[in-house]
Structures are given as C-alpha cells and as structure tokens.
C-alpha cells in the first residue's frame, strides 16, 4: 500500500489527519480552501448524473455554491472526528491530488460502514483530469485503507451505462456481483445499478499495478 500518516488530535478544534499516497496521487482530508474546486466540479454533467443528489423522480439538485461546498467540507470534518472517537469511518472523504503538480483532481469517500463492517465508497474526478488513472489509483488506495481499518467487505455501486466507472472498478480489483434492476431513477426513468465488491483475502490489488493504472504524463497543468 501507499504511505499513510495518522495524527489523532484531542483538542475540540483539531481533527485526525489521514493521508494516503502511491507516489502519483495523494488522498488527504478536504479543507475549506478546496470549496471553490468542489463547487465548480458539482456543476459538471457527469458528476451531477452519477454522484450528485436528486429527488425521488430523478431531478438533480442545483450545483453547490462555494458556501454550500464549505458546509459539505465541514460535515466531512465532523465525520473524521467521529472516526477518531469510534473507529468507524462512515462519511469520511478524501480530496484526490495529482502529486506531481499538487492540483486537486477529484474526491473519494466512504458512503457507509455497516454494523457488520461492510464499507461502501464512491468517487468522482473533475472533467479536465479524467483518463489519467486517478480514479483507479484512488479506489485502490482507499480500498486498502478500508481493509486496514477493519472492513470485512468493500463494495461500490455503479449506474448501468457508466462504462468509465465500470472500468475503474474492474481495474481496481473489484468483482462484478450482479445488477439491481430499476434500483435508481434519473429524470423520471428507472435505471439499473451494477454491484461490485472486494474481499480482503482475495483482493489482489494491495499495490497499484502499473499496467492496470497506467498514467499518461501529465494530464493537466
């Protein structure tokens, strides 16, 4: 796995810090300084379609304002503090950085951690950083960390038709387990959702593989 750093703060205004890196990307907690990037990314059509919130008939919520993004980041900070207290990382999220240039490229985070130690996570990549292997590397780093903190199973769900995300899941060592028919909705139309999972004893991606996560030299400046 990549390197990890953990600092467990005890003062009320401090939060634990976890950073993960494989040398090409770095995962770190979000900062309020990142709010503008998050707000701009939330307006991207693909992120709105596959990662944004929507109502019961599939109409998306408006993109985030910078103030909205700051509130989301504040909630992430609370989740990190809860993790420090409970050891359960539900709701924690990482900003994804291109280590070579230090720029933000996306997000990955833990959507849920069940009482049976089953973790679900998700990810998104900003439009100008796609196609460089960032999502695959982030998925591998996050999955390894989740197993290290005690997950018995890690899974993710992907709306059918999102072929880029399916490719990420497969390259990150996840196994397709089936399709939940009509499980979601978008713009009034029911959508199938695919289910991918990894188990710690069979997961073969303890280190990012250069072939399966091949990066092009630098994708953005």
C-alpha positions as CSV (number, residue, x, y, z in Angstrom):
1,X,0.0,0.0,0.0
2,X,0.9,3.7,-0.2
3,X,2.2,5.6,2.8
4,X,-0.2,6.7,5.5
5,X,0.1,9.3,8.2
6,X,-2.3,9.4,11.2
7,X,-2.4,12.1,13.8
8,X,-5.2,11.8,16.4
9,X,-5.9,15.2,17.8
10,X,-7.6,15.6,21.2
11,X,-8.5,19.3,21.3
12,X,-12.0,20.2,20.1
13,X,-10.8,22.3,17.2
14,X,-8.4,19.6,15.9
15,X,-9.3,16.7,13.6
16,X,-7.5,13.5,12.8
17,X,-5.3,13.6,9.6
18,X,-5.0,10.6,7.3
19,X,-3.1,10.9,4.1
20,X,-2.6,8.1,1.6
21,X,-0.2,8.2,-1.4
22,X,1.2,5.9,-4.1
23,X,3.6,8.5,-5.3
24,X,1.5,9.6,-8.2
25,X,-1.7,10.6,-6.3
26,X,-2.3,11.7,-2.8
27,X,-5.5,11.4,-0.8
28,X,-6.0,13.9,2.1
29,X,-8.9,15.3,4.0
30,X,-10.8,18.2,2.4
31,X,-10.1,21.8,3.5
32,X,-12.3,24.8,3.3
33,X,-9.7,26.2,0.9
34,X,-10.9,23.5,-1.5
35,X,-14.5,24.7,-1.6
36,X,-14.3,26.5,-4.9
37,X,-13.0,23.4,-6.6
38,X,-15.8,21.3,-5.2
39,X,-18.4,23.8,-6.2
40,X,-17.2,24.0,-9.7
41,X,-17.0,20.2,-10.1
42,X,-20.5,19.9,-8.8
43,X,-21.8,21.6,-11.9
44,X,-20.2,19.0,-14.3
45,X,-23.0,17.0,-16.0
46,X,-21.4,13.6,-15.4
47,X,-20.8,14.3,-11.7
48,X,-24.4,15.6,-11.3
49,X,-25.6,12.5,-13.1
50,X,-23.7,9.8,-11.2
51,X,-22.6,11.4,-8.0
52,X,-24.9,14.3,-7.2
53,X,-28.1,14.2,-5.2
54,X,-31.5,14.1,-6.8
55,X,-35.2,13.8,-5.8
56,X,-37.4,10.8,-5.9
57,X,-38.1,11.1,-9.6
58,X,-34.5,11.8,-10.5
59,X,-34.4,15.5,-10.9
60,X,-30.9,16.7,-9.8
61,X,-30.4,19.3,-7.0
62,X,-28.7,22.5,-8.1
63,X,-24.9,22.6,-8.2
64,X,-23.2,23.7,-5.0
65,X,-22.3,27.3,-4.2
66,X,-19.0,27.9,-2.6
67,X,-20.8,28.3,0.7
68,X,-22.6,25.0,0.2
69,X,-19.3,23.3,-0.5
70,X,-17.8,24.7,2.7
71,X,-20.8,23.2,4.6
72,X,-20.1,19.8,3.0
73,X,-16.5,20.1,3.9
74,X,-17.4,21.0,7.5
75,X,-19.5,17.8,7.6
76,X,-16.6,15.8,6.3
77,X,-14.5,17.2,9.2
78,X,-17.2,16.1,11.7
79,X,-17.1,12.6,10.2
80,X,-13.3,12.5,10.7
81,X,-13.7,13.5,14.3
82,X,-16.3,10.7,14.7
83,X,-13.9,8.3,13.2
84,X,-11.3,9.3,15.7
85,X,-13.7,8.6,18.5
86,X,-15.4,5.4,17.2
87,X,-13.1,3.8,14.7
88,X,-15.9,3.8,12.1
89,X,-15.1,5.9,9.0
90,X,-18.6,6.3,7.7
91,X,-18.9,9.7,6.0
92,X,-15.2,10.5,5.8
93,X,-13.9,11.8,2.4
94,X,-10.6,12.5,0.8
95,X,-9.6,15.1,-1.8
96,X,-7.6,13.5,-4.6
97,X,-4.5,15.3,-5.6
98,X,-2.1,14.8,-8.5
99,X,1.1,14.5,-6.5
100,X,3.3,15.6,-9.5
101,X,1.7,19.1,-9.6
102,X,-0.2,19.3,-6.4
103,X,-3.5,20.1,-8.1
104,X,-6.9,18.8,-6.9
105,X,-8.4,16.3,-9.3
106,X,-11.3,14.7,-7.5
107,X,-12.9,13.1,-4.5
108,X,-13.4,9.7,-2.9
109,X,-15.1,8.8,0.3
110,X,-16.9,6.3,2.5
111,X,-20.6,6.4,1.9
112,X,-21.5,3.9,4.6
113,X,-20.0,1.5,7.1
114,X,-22.4,-1.1,8.4
115,X,-22.6,-2.7,11.8
116,X,-21.2,-5.8,10.1
117,X,-18.1,-3.9,9.0
118,X,-19.1,-3.7,5.3
119,X,-18.0,-0.5,3.7
120,X,-19.4,1.3,0.6
121,X,-17.5,4.1,-1.1
122,X,-17.7,6.3,-4.2
123,X,-15.5,8.7,-6.2
124,X,-15.5,11.4,-8.8
125,X,-12.9,13.0,-11.0
126,X,-13.1,16.6,-12.3
127,X,-13.5,16.8,-16.1
128,X,-10.0,18.1,-17.0
129,X,-8.4,15.2,-15.1
130,X,-10.2,12.2,-16.4
131,X,-8.5,9.4,-18.4
132,X,-5.2,9.6,-16.4
133,X,-5.7,6.7,-13.9
134,X,-6.5,8.9,-10.9
135,X,-9.8,7.2,-10.1
136,X,-8.3,3.7,-10.3
137,X,-5.4,4.7,-8.1
138,X,-7.7,6.4,-5.6
139,X,-10.0,3.3,-5.4
140,X,-7.0,1.1,-4.7
141,X,-5.6,3.3,-2.0
142,X,-9.0,3.8,-0.3
143,X,-9.9,0.1,-0.5
144,X,-6.6,-0.9,1.0
145,X,-7.0,1.6,3.8
146,X,-10.6,0.3,4.5
147,X,-9.3,-3.2,4.8
148,X,-6.5,-2.0,7.1
149,X,-9.0,-0.3,9.5
150,X,-11.2,-3.5,9.6
151,X,-13.6,-3.7,6.7
152,X,-14.7,-7.3,6.1
153,X,-16.1,-6.4,2.6
154,X,-15.8,-3.3,0.4
155,X,-18.3,-2.5,-2.3
156,X,-19.4,0.1,-4.7
157,X,-22.5,0.6,-6.9
158,X,-22.4,2.0,-10.5
159,X,-25.4,3.1,-12.6
160,X,-25.6,0.8,-15.7
161,X,-24.1,2.7,-18.7
162,X,-21.4,4.4,-16.7
163,X,-18.7,2.5,-18.5
164,X,-15.8,4.6,-17.3
165,X,-16.7,3.8,-13.7
166,X,-17.1,0.1,-14.5
167,X,-13.6,0.1,-16.0
168,X,-12.2,1.7,-12.8
169,X,-13.9,-0.9,-10.6
170,X,-12.5,-3.8,-12.6
171,X,-9.0,-2.3,-12.8
172,X,-9.1,-1.7,-9.0
173,X,-9.7,-5.4,-8.5
174,X,-13.4,-5.4,-7.8
175,X,-15.6,-8.3,-8.8
176,X,-18.9,-7.8,-10.5
177,X,-21.6,-9.5,-8.4
178,X,-24.8,-8.6,-10.2
179,X,-27.3,-5.9,-11.3
180,X,-30.1,-4.5,-9.2
181,X,-32.8,-3.8,-11.8
182,X,-34.6,-0.5,-11.7
183,X,-32.8,0.4,-8.5
184,X,-32.3,4.1,-9.2
185,X,-34.0,6.8,-11.2
186,X,-32.9,9.7,-13.4
187,X,-35.1,12.3,-15.0
188,X,-38.1,10.2,-14.5
189,X,-36.6,7.0,-15.9
190,X,-35.8,3.9,-13.8
191,X,-32.1,2.8,-14.1
192,X,-30.3,-0.5,-13.3
193,X,-27.5,-0.4,-10.8
194,X,-24.4,-2.7,-11.0
195,X,-22.8,-4.0,-7.9
196,X,-19.0,-4.6,-7.5
197,X,-17.2,-5.8,-4.4
198,X,-13.9,-6.9,-3.0
199,X,-13.0,-9.2,0.0
200,X,-9.7,-8.8,1.8
201,X,-8.4,-12.3,1.4
202,X,-8.9,-12.4,-2.3
203,X,-8.3,-8.8,-3.3
204,X,-5.2,-8.8,-5.5
205,X,-4.6,-5.0,-5.6
206,X,-2.5,-4.4,-2.5
207,X,-0.3,-2.2,-4.6
208,X,-1.4,-0.2,-7.7
209,X,-0.4,-2.2,-10.8
210,X,1.4,-0.2,-13.5
211,X,-0.4,-1.8,-16.3
212,X,-3.9,-1.5,-14.9
213,X,-3.5,2.0,-13.6
214,X,-1.2,3.3,-16.4
215,X,-1.0,7.1,-16.2
216,X,-0.3,9.4,-19.2
217,X,2.4,12.0,-18.5
218,X,0.9,14.8,-17.0
219,X,-2.8,15.2,-17.9
220,X,-3.2,18.7,-16.8
221,X,-1.0,21.6,-15.6
